[in-house]
Amino acid sequence: MSAEDVIYERLAPFYDLMSRALLLPFGGDTRFRTDVVAAWSVQPGDRVLELGCGTGLMTRLLLDRGAIVTSVDRSEPMLARARVRAPEATFLVSDVLAFEPPGRFDRVIFSYILHELPAAARARALALARSALAPGGMVGLVDFDDSARQPVRTLIDLYLRVAEPPSARDWAAHGFRRELAAAGLRLVRSAPIGWGTARVGIAAPA
């Protein structure tokens, strides 16, 4: 087991509480995630691939919109909680970068995972997402970016320095567009969310 796997194993019992606490000042966890899924225009019957599902907080909302969801995560303790929360989904244990999509999907989703990866790994993950799209499919993202205003921006910068890897600050410094373009994806629309603490976007093959 790698050091990163140990971290996620220890984090799993507390992840949901941490998520709720972090998002409480910005409208609350449920409202935030509901707004994100709506921005991705997920429709009943859509085939959704969720890369990095954690404990299934987003998975549950995708299912509630009528999507057919395949969710991937490397952490078995996280997936154990996700299976309880969203038993209708298909859960697969895999590192995102080693994952081989079992088909094509109408949406491929990244929820707060890209900032965890170094730039080269992000490029690989985005290329994988693009290759997994069905005709007309799109990639949905929500993550930190550079759109927050003061004083929220200062608080986000502090959080990234204290609680996230250096890759998070690199990602947040320039937002989505550059790396999406390098992966052959075109940002169709995006908007700040949660008082500018993050940005939600949806991208199509260029």
N, C-alpha and C positions, 0 to 999 in steps of 0.2 A: 504494500500500500504506500503510495507516495505521500509526501508531506501535505500536498494540496488535498488529497483524499481524506487525510486525517482531520484537516481543518473543517471540511464539509461535514464529516461524520459528527464532529463535536458541535457544529453550528446547527444541524438539522432540528434538534428539539426547540431551539430558540428562534428559528428563522422567521416564523410567522409573526411572533411578537415584535421582533425587530422591525419587520416591514411595516406593521401597523403603527409602531411608535414613530418611525422616521417620516411616514406620510401623514400622520395625524394633523400637523400644523398646516398642511397643504390640501385640505379637503377630505382627508381620510383615505385609507387603503382601497376600500370597495369602490368608492366614487372614482378614484384615480384609475384603477384598472378597468372599470366599466367604460370610462371615456376613451381609454387606449384601444380597447377592443372595437368600440364603435368607429374610431378613426381608421381602423384597418378594413372597414367595410366587409366584415365577415358575414356571410349569408348562410341560411340553412342549407345543409348538404355540401358546403365547401369542405374540401379535403385540406386539412391544416397540419403542417409539420412544425412542431414547436421544438426548437433547438435550445436546450438548457432550461428545462421546465421547473427545476427546483422542487418545491413541495406542492406544486399544482395549483397555486392561487390563480394564475392566469388560465390554466387548463380548464378549471371549473367554469369560468366565464365564457370561454370559447365553446364548450359543450352546451351551455345554457342558450347560446345563440343558434344552436342546431348544427354546429360544425361536427365533422368526423375527424377526430384528433389523434395524431400519432405524436407522442412526446418523448424526448430523449434527454437523458441526463447521465453523467458519469457516477453520481453518488447514489448508492443503493439506499442509505438511510433517508435521503431526500425523497427518492422514488417511493419508499414504503409509505410515507405520509401522503404523497400525491395519489397513490392507488386508492387510499381510503377516501380522499376528498373527491376524486373524479374517476370512479370505477369503470365508467363507460369508455374511457380513453384507452388507447394501446400504448403501453409504456415499454421503452427499450433502454437497456443499460449500455451506454457507449460514451466515450469521449467524442465530442462534436467533431473534432478534426479527423477522427478515424471512422466516422459514421458513413455508411453506404445507404442512401435513401432507397426504401423498398417500393419505389414507384414515383409518380409525379403528383404535385400538390398545387392547389389553387392559392394557398398562402403558405409561405415559410416565415416563421416568426422568430425574432430575437428580442427577448425581454431582459434588459440589463445583463447581457452576457458579453457583448463585444468589448466593452471597456475593460473586461477582465483579461483580455488576450493581447499579447504584443502585436505590433503592426503586421508582421508577416503572417501570424496565425489568423488575425482578423481577415486578411486578404483571402486566405484559404477557406475560412468559414463562409465568407460572402460568395466566393466562387462556387462552393458546394451548394449554397442556397439557390443561386441562379440556375445551376444544373438540375435542381430538383423541381423546378417550376413546370407546371402544365401550361399548354397554350393559354394565354390570357392571365396567367398567374402572376402574383406580385409578392415581394418581400416586405414584411412589416417589421418595424423597429421601434423600440422605445429605449432611451438611454440618456445619460448625461450629455450635455453639449455646451456651447458657449453663449447661450441666449439669455441666461439669467441676469436680471438687473440687481443692483445693490439695494439692500444689504444681503439679499439671498445669494448673490454670486460669491461674496466673501465666505458665507457659511458653507456653500457647496465646495469651494476651494479648500477650506479647512477640513471638511469631511473627507475629501479625496486624498488629502495628504496623510491623514491619520488612519483611515480605515480601508483604503483601497490601494492596489498595486500601482507602480509608476505608469503602467499602461493606461490607467484611467485618466490621468492628467493629460497624457498625450492625446487620447481620444477626445476628451472634452475641450481641448484647445482649439479644435477646428471644425467640429460638427460632422455631419454625415456626408456631405456632398462629394468631397474629394475621394474618399475611399469607396463609396458606392460607384462613382464614375470609373475608377480603376478596375472594378470588378465587372464592368459592363452593365451597370444598373443606373437608371435615371430616376431621380427623386420626383415622383408625381405630385406629392403634396406633403407638407409637414407643418407642425405647429408646436409652439411651446405648451407645456402642460404642467400642472402642479405648481403654479406661480412661477413658471420658468425654471423649476428645478430640473426639468428634463425636456426632451423633445420627442414627439411621436411622429413617425413618417411612414410612407409607403412608397415602394419603388418598383418599377417595371424594367424588364430588359431593355437596354438602350437600342 
